[in-house]
Amino acid sequence: MYKRGRSKKLASLAEVMPGVLRHLNLGQVIEGQKVVEKWQEVAGREISQHTRALEFDKGVLLVSVDNTGWMNQLAFLKPKLLDKYAKLVRRGLVRDVRFVLARGRGSFQG
């Protein structure tokens, strides 16, 4: 039964989905996954061979690096990487990139 005052027309999925995503905070999860997935494109081939994006939370992307030499180099490249993210995803979404040393040795490719 329908309550009085309510429309009998069903809403389309396109109309309902944004509200559902907001309610479940899935919009942020989807944006975060997009940031992680875009790492290789942002970093480029050479850097991607030595790094892996792990997670994105509250504006911070955590990236695993295979050696300390690359960690030092990436610290200098951070502003450039953030600028690339600003162009690929919503500006201001990625506020920082933090680098951690990977437990294993060697490159991530191969």
CNS distance restraints for C-alpha pairs under 8 A (distance, minus, plus):
assign (resid   2 and name CA) (resid   6 and name CA) 7.02 0.50 0.50
assign (resid   2 and name CA) (resid   8 and name CA) 7.27 0.50 0.50
assign (resid  11 and name CA) (resid  15 and name CA) 6.18 0.50 0.50
assign (resid  11 and name CA) (resid  16 and name CA) 6.61 0.50 0.50
assign (resid  12 and name CA) (resid  16 and name CA) 6.41 0.50 0.50
assign (resid  13 and name CA) (resid  17 and name CA) 5.72 0.50 0.50
assign (resid  14 and name CA) (resid  18 and name CA) 7.44 0.50 0.50
assign (resid  16 and name CA) (resid  20 and name CA) 6.44 0.50 0.50
assign (resid  17 and name CA) (resid  21 and name CA) 6.08 0.50 0.50
assign (resid  18 and name CA) (resid  22 and name CA) 6.17 0.50 0.50
assign (resid  19 and name CA) (resid  23 and name CA) 6.03 0.50 0.50
assign (resid  20 and name CA) (resid  24 and name CA) 6.20 0.50 0.50
assign (resid  21 and name CA) (resid  25 and name CA) 5.77 0.50 0.50
assign (resid  21 and name CA) (resid  26 and name CA) 4.88 0.50 0.50
assign (resid  21 and name CA) (resid  27 and name CA) 5.38 0.50 0.50
assign (resid  22 and name CA) (resid  26 and name CA) 6.42 0.50 0.50
assign (resid  22 and name CA) (resid  27 and name CA) 6.09 0.50 0.50
assign (resid  25 and name CA) (resid  29 and name CA) 6.89 0.50 0.50
assign (resid  26 and name CA) (resid  30 and name CA) 6.03 0.50 0.50
assign (resid  27 and name CA) (resid  31 and name CA) 6.17 0.50 0.50
assign (resid  28 and name CA) (resid  32 and name CA) 6.02 0.50 0.50
assign (resid  29 and name CA) (resid  33 and name CA) 6.19 0.50 0.50
assign (resid  30 and name CA) (resid  34 and name CA) 6.24 0.50 0.50
assign (resid  31 and name CA) (resid  35 and name CA) 6.38 0.50 0.50
assign (resid  32 and name CA) (resid  36 and name CA) 6.45 0.50 0.50
assign (resid  32 and name CA) (resid  55 and name CA) 7.64 0.50 0.50
assign (resid  32 and name CA) (resid  56 and name CA) 5.29 0.50 0.50
assign (resid  32 and name CA) (resid  57 and name CA) 6.96 0.50 0.50
assign (resid  33 and name CA) (resid  37 and name CA) 6.12 0.50 0.50
assign (resid  33 and name CA) (resid  55 and name CA) 7.80 0.50 0.50
assign (resid  33 and name CA) (resid  56 and name CA) 7.23 0.50 0.50
assign (resid  34 and name CA) (resid  38 and name CA) 6.08 0.50 0.50
assign (resid  35 and name CA) (resid  39 and name CA) 6.58 0.50 0.50
assign (resid  35 and name CA) (resid  56 and name CA) 7.00 0.50 0.50
assign (resid  35 and name CA) (resid  61 and name CA) 7.69 0.50 0.50
assign (resid  35 and name CA) (resid  85 and name CA) 7.88 0.50 0.50
assign (resid  35 and name CA) (resid  89 and name CA) 7.37 0.50 0.50
assign (resid  35 and name CA) (resid  94 and name CA) 7.74 0.50 0.50
assign (resid  36 and name CA) (resid  53 and name CA) 5.54 0.50 0.50
assign (resid  36 and name CA) (resid  54 and name CA) 6.92 0.50 0.50
assign (resid  36 and name CA) (resid  55 and name CA) 6.31 0.50 0.50
assign (resid  36 and name CA) (resid  56 and name CA) 6.58 0.50 0.50
assign (resid  36 and name CA) (resid  61 and name CA) 7.40 0.50 0.50
assign (resid  37 and name CA) (resid  53 and name CA) 7.79 0.50 0.50
assign (resid  38 and name CA) (resid  42 and name CA) 6.15 0.50 0.50
assign (resid  39 and name CA) (resid  43 and name CA) 5.82 0.50 0.50
assign (resid  39 and name CA) (resid  48 and name CA) 7.83 0.50 0.50
assign (resid  39 and name CA) (resid  52 and name CA) 7.74 0.50 0.50
assign (resid  39 and name CA) (resid  53 and name CA) 6.19 0.50 0.50
assign (resid  40 and name CA) (resid  44 and name CA) 5.62 0.50 0.50
assign (resid  40 and name CA) (resid  45 and name CA) 6.90 0.50 0.50
assign (resid  40 and name CA) (resid  48 and name CA) 5.52 0.50 0.50
assign (resid  41 and name CA) (resid  45 and name CA) 7.87 0.50 0.50
assign (resid  42 and name CA) (resid  81 and name CA) 6.40 0.50 0.50
assign (resid  42 and name CA) (resid  84 and name CA) 5.96 0.50 0.50
assign (resid  42 and name CA) (resid  85 and name CA) 6.57 0.50 0.50
assign (resid  43 and name CA) (resid  47 and name CA) 5.61 0.50 0.50
assign (resid  43 and name CA) (resid  48 and name CA) 5.98 0.50 0.50
assign (resid  43 and name CA) (resid  81 and name CA) 6.77 0.50 0.50
assign (resid  44 and name CA) (resid  48 and name CA) 5.96 0.50 0.50
assign (resid  45 and name CA) (resid  49 and name CA) 6.37 0.50 0.50
assign (resid  46 and name CA) (resid  50 and name CA) 7.30 0.50 0.50
assign (resid  47 and name CA) (resid  51 and name CA) 6.28 0.50 0.50
assign (resid  48 and name CA) (resid  52 and name CA) 6.71 0.50 0.50
assign (resid  48 and name CA) (resid 108 and name CA) 7.72 0.50 0.50
assign (resid  49 and name CA) (resid 107 and name CA) 5.72 0.50 0.50
assign (resid  49 and name CA) (resid 108 and name CA) 5.50 0.50 0.50
assign (resid  49 and name CA) (resid 109 and name CA) 5.28 0.50 0.50
assign (resid  50 and name CA) (resid  65 and name CA) 5.80 0.50 0.50
assign (resid  50 and name CA) (resid  66 and name CA) 5.38 0.50 0.50
assign (resid  50 and name CA) (resid  67 and name CA) 7.68 0.50 0.50
assign (resid  50 and name CA) (resid  70 and name CA) 7.34 0.50 0.50
assign (resid  50 and name CA) (resid 106 and name CA) 7.78 0.50 0.50
assign (resid  50 and name CA) (resid 107 and name CA) 4.93 0.50 0.50
assign (resid  50 and name CA) (resid 108 and name CA) 5.61 0.50 0.50
assign (resid  50 and name CA) (resid 109 and name CA) 7.56 0.50 0.50
assign (resid  51 and name CA) (resid  63 and name CA) 6.56 0.50 0.50
assign (resid  51 and name CA) (resid  64 and name CA) 5.44 0.50 0.50
assign (resid  51 and name CA) (resid  65 and name CA) 4.47 0.50 0.50
assign (resid  51 and name CA) (resid  66 and name CA) 6.26 0.50 0.50
assign (resid  51 and name CA) (resid 107 and name CA) 7.61 0.50 0.50
assign (resid  51 and name CA) (resid 108 and name CA) 6.42 0.50 0.50
assign (resid  52 and name CA) (resid  63 and name CA) 5.57 0.50 0.50
assign (resid  52 and name CA) (resid  64 and name CA) 5.17 0.50 0.50
assign (resid  52 and name CA) (resid  65 and name CA) 6.71 0.50 0.50
assign (resid  52 and name CA) (resid 108 and name CA) 7.12 0.50 0.50
assign (resid  53 and name CA) (resid  61 and name CA) 7.20 0.50 0.50
assign (resid  53 and name CA) (resid  62 and name CA) 6.09 0.50 0.50
assign (resid  53 and name CA) (resid  63 and name CA) 4.31 0.50 0.50
assign (resid  53 and name CA) (resid  64 and name CA) 6.24 0.50 0.50
assign (resid  54 and name CA) (resid  61 and name CA) 7.55 0.50 0.50
assign (resid  54 and name CA) (resid  62 and name CA) 5.53 0.50 0.50
assign (resid  54 and name CA) (resid  63 and name CA) 5.48 0.50 0.50
assign (resid  54 and name CA) (resid  64 and name CA) 6.61 0.50 0.50
assign (resid  55 and name CA) (resid  61 and name CA) 5.92 0.50 0.50
assign (resid  55 and name CA) (resid  62 and name CA) 5.39 0.50 0.50
assign (resid  55 and name CA) (resid  63 and name CA) 7.43 0.50 0.50
assign (resid  56 and name CA) (resid  60 and name CA) 5.58 0.50 0.50
assign (resid  56 and name CA) (resid  61 and name CA) 4.41 0.50 0.50
assign (resid  56 and name CA) (resid  62 and name CA) 6.22 0.50 0.50
assign (resid  57 and name CA) (resid  61 and name CA) 6.65 0.50 0.50
assign (resid  59 and name CA) (resid  93 and name CA) 5.72 0.50 0.50
assign (resid  59 and name CA) (resid  94 and name CA) 4.75 0.50 0.50
assign (resid  59 and name CA) (resid  95 and name CA) 5.03 0.50 0.50
assign (resid  59 and name CA) (resid  96 and name CA) 6.48 0.50 0.50
assign (resid  60 and name CA) (resid  94 and name CA) 6.04 0.50 0.50
assign (resid  60 and name CA) (resid  95 and name CA) 5.94 0.50 0.50
assign (resid  60 and name CA) (resid  96 and name CA) 4.81 0.50 0.50
assign (resid  60 and name CA) (resid  97 and name CA) 5.63 0.50 0.50
assign (resid  60 and name CA) (resid  98 and name CA) 7.01 0.50 0.50
assign (resid  61 and name CA) (resid  94 and name CA) 6.93 0.50 0.50
assign (resid  61 and name CA) (resid  96 and name CA) 6.34 0.50 0.50
assign (resid  61 and name CA) (resid  97 and name CA) 4.73 0.50 0.50
assign (resid  61 and name CA) (resid  98 and name CA) 6.18 0.50 0.50
assign (resid  62 and name CA) (resid  97 and name CA) 5.98 0.50 0.50
assign (resid  62 and name CA) (resid  98 and name CA) 4.99 0.50 0.50
assign (resid  62 and name CA) (resid  99 and name CA) 6.03 0.50 0.50
assign (resid  62 and name CA) (resid 100 and name CA) 7.35 0.50 0.50
assign (resid  63 and name CA) (resid  97 and name CA) 7.07 0.50 0.50
assign (resid  63 and name CA) (resid  98 and name CA) 6.12 0.50 0.50
assign (resid  63 and name CA) (resid  99 and name CA) 4.89 0.50 0.50
assign (resid  63 and name CA) (resid 100 and name CA) 6.23 0.50 0.50
assign (resid  64 and name CA) (resid  99 and name CA) 5.81 0.50 0.50
assign (resid  64 and name CA) (resid 100 and name CA) 4.92 0.50 0.50
assign (resid  64 and name CA) (resid 101 and name CA) 5.66 0.50 0.50
assign (resid  64 and name CA) (resid 102 and name CA) 5.32 0.50 0.50
assign (resid  65 and name CA) (resid  70 and name CA) 6.79 0.50 0.50
assign (resid  65 and name CA) (resid  71 and name CA) 6.24 0.50 0.50
assign (resid  65 and name CA) (resid  99 and name CA) 6.51 0.50 0.50
assign (resid  65 and name CA) (resid 100 and name CA) 5.97 0.50 0.50
assign (resid  65 and name CA) (resid 101 and name CA) 5.01 0.50 0.50
assign (resid  65 and name CA) (resid 102 and name CA) 5.43 0.50 0.50
assign (resid  66 and name CA) (resid  70 and name CA) 7.36 0.50 0.50
assign (resid  66 and name CA) (resid 101 and name CA) 6.04 0.50 0.50
assign (resid  66 and name CA) (resid 102 and name CA) 5.18 0.50 0.50
assign (resid  66 and name CA) (resid 103 and name CA) 7.85 0.50 0.50
assign (resid  66 and name CA) (resid 104 and name CA) 7.24 0.50 0.50
assign (resid  66 and name CA) (resid 105 and name CA) 6.01 0.50 0.50
assign (resid  66 and name CA) (resid 106 and name CA) 6.05 0.50 0.50
assign (resid  66 and name CA) (resid 107 and name CA) 6.02 0.50 0.50
assign (resid  66 and name CA) (resid 108 and name CA) 7.30 0.50 0.50
assign (resid  67 and name CA) (resid  71 and name CA) 6.48 0.50 0.50
assign (resid  67 and name CA) (resid 101 and name CA) 6.36 0.50 0.50
assign (resid  67 and name CA) (resid 102 and name CA) 7.35 0.50 0.50
assign (resid  67 and name CA) (resid 105 and name CA) 7.39 0.50 0.50
assign (resid  67 and name CA) (resid 106 and name CA) 7.82 0.50 0.50
assign (resid  68 and name CA) (resid  72 and name CA) 6.22 0.50 0.50
assign (resid  68 and name CA) (resid 101 and name CA) 6.94 0.50 0.50
assign (resid  69 and name CA) (resid  73 and name CA) 6.38 0.50 0.50
assign (resid  70 and name CA) (resid  74 and name CA) 5.95 0.50 0.50
assign (resid  71 and name CA) (resid  75 and name CA) 6.31 0.50 0.50
assign (resid  71 and name CA) (resid  99 and name CA) 6.52 0.50 0.50
assign (resid  71 and name CA) (resid 100 and name CA) 7.63 0.50 0.50
assign (resid  71 and name CA) (resid 101 and name CA) 7.46 0.50 0.50
assign (resid  72 and name CA) (resid  76 and name CA) 6.99 0.50 0.50
assign (resid  73 and name CA) (resid  77 and name CA) 6.52 0.50 0.50
assign (resid  74 and name CA) (resid  78 and name CA) 5.92 0.50 0.50
assign (resid  74 and name CA) (resid  99 and name CA) 7.93 0.50 0.50
assign (resid  75 and name CA) (resid  99 and name CA) 8.00 0.50 0.50
assign (resid  77 and name CA) (resid  81 and name CA) 6.27 0.50 0.50
assign (resid  78 and name CA) (resid  82 and name CA) 6.12 0.50 0.50
assign (resid  78 and name CA) (resid  97 and name CA) 6.87 0.50 0.50
assign (resid  79 and name CA) (resid  83 and name CA) 6.18 0.50 0.50
assign (resid  80 and name CA) (resid  84 and name CA) 6.33 0.50 0.50
assign (resid  81 and name CA) (resid  85 and name CA) 6.35 0.50 0.50
assign (resid  82 and name CA) (resid  86 and name CA) 6.24 0.50 0.50
assign (resid  82 and name CA) (resid  94 and name CA) 6.78 0.50 0.50
assign (resid  82 and name CA) (resid  95 and name CA) 7.27 0.50 0.50
assign (resid  82 and name CA) (resid  96 and name CA) 7.12 0.50 0.50
assign (resid  82 and name CA) (resid  97 and name CA) 7.54 0.50 0.50
assign (resid  83 and name CA) (resid  87 and name CA) 6.57 0.50 0.50
assign (resid  84 and name CA) (resid  88 and name CA) 6.38 0.50 0.50
assign (resid  85 and name CA) (resid  89 and name CA) 5.80 0.50 0.50
assign (resid  85 and name CA) (resid  90 and name CA) 7.95 0.50 0.50
assign (resid  85 and name CA) (resid  91 and name CA) 7.52 0.50 0.50
assign (resid  85 and name CA) (resid  94 and name CA) 6.76 0.50 0.50
assign (resid  86 and name CA) (resid  90 and name CA) 6.11 0.50 0.50
assign (resid  86 and name CA) (resid  91 and name CA) 4.34 0.50 0.50
assign (resid  86 and name CA) (resid  92 and name CA) 6.41 0.50 0.50
assign (resid  86 and name CA) (resid  93 and name CA) 7.39 0.50 0.50
assign (resid  86 and name CA) (resid  94 and name CA) 7.25 0.50 0.50
assign (resid  87 and name CA) (resid  91 and name CA) 6.78 0.50 0.50
assign (resid  89 and name CA) (resid  93 and name CA) 7.20 0.50 0.50
